[in-house]
Amino acid sequence: MTIPDDLSSDLNAGFQNLGRTALEALAAEAYKKDVLSLEQIRRLLGLTSRWEAQDVLCSHGVWPGQTAEEILRDADTSARFRATLS
């Protein structure tokens, strides 16, 4: 698959490192779909720690170790707790 030249120019102008941006997006999707583990993501992206890998995934809206439902439930619990303090 190739990107048309006019679109390629626009994309390159809009992203500091288009290849890296695409690779990180692919890694995030692969993690979300349980295709790759966090360690595999770390290796794929050439990162030195699992924390860096988690940061990349989080920047793409993928929260390692937690589902979206768990995050929403935690936020709701936190809000209810704060309400009891007032």
C-alpha positions in Angstrom: 0.0 0.0 0.0 1.3 3.4 -0.8 0.3 6.9 0.2 -0.4 9.3 -2.7 2.3 11.9 -3.1 0.1 14.9 -2.3 -1.1 13.3 0.9 2.4 12.1 1.8 3.6 15.7 1.7 0.7 16.9 3.9 1.3 14.0 6.4 5.1 14.6 6.6 4.4 18.3 7.2 2.0 17.5 10.0 4.1 15.1 11.9 7.7 15.4 13.2 8.4 11.7 12.5 5.6 10.1 10.4 7.1 6.6 10.5 7.5 6.6 14.3 3.9 8.0 14.7 2.5 5.2 12.5 4.6 2.5 14.3 3.4 3.7 17.7 -0.3 3.7 16.5 0.2 0.2 15.2 1.8 -0.9 18.5 -1.1 0.6 20.5 -3.7 -1.2 18.3 -1.8 -4.5 18.5 -1.7 -4.2 22.3 -5.4 -3.3 22.5 -6.2 -6.4 20.5 -4.0 -8.7 22.5 -1.7 -9.3 19.5 1.4 -8.1 21.3 2.4 -7.9 25.0 3.8 -4.9 26.8 7.3 -6.4 26.5 6.9 -6.9 22.8 5.7 -3.3 22.4 8.8 -2.2 24.3 11.1 -4.2 22.0 9.2 -3.1 18.8 9.6 0.6 19.7 13.2 0.2 20.9 12.3 1.5 24.4 14.5 0.8 27.5 11.8 0.3 30.0 8.2 -1.0 30.4 7.3 2.4 31.8 8.2 4.1 28.5 6.1 1.5 26.7 3.2 2.3 29.0 3.6 6.0 28.4 3.4 5.5 24.6 0.3 3.3 24.9 -1.4 5.8 27.2 -0.7 8.6 24.8 -2.7 6.6 22.3 -5.6 6.0 24.7 -4.6 2.4 25.6 -4.3 1.9 29.3 -2.2 -1.2 30.0 -3.6 -3.5 32.6 -7.0 -1.8 32.8 -10.1 -1.8 30.7 -12.0 1.4 29.9 -14.9 0.1 32.1 -12.5 -0.3 35.0 -11.2 3.3 34.6 -14.7 4.7 34.4 -15.7 2.7 37.5 -12.7 4.0 39.4 -13.5 7.6 38.3 -17.1 7.1 39.5 -15.9 5.6 42.9 -13.5 8.5 43.3 -16.3 11.1 42.6 -18.6 9.4 45.1 -15.9 9.4 47.7 -15.1 13.1 47.2 -18.8 13.9 47.6 -18.8 12.3 51.0 -16.0 14.6 52.1 -17.9 17.8 51.5 
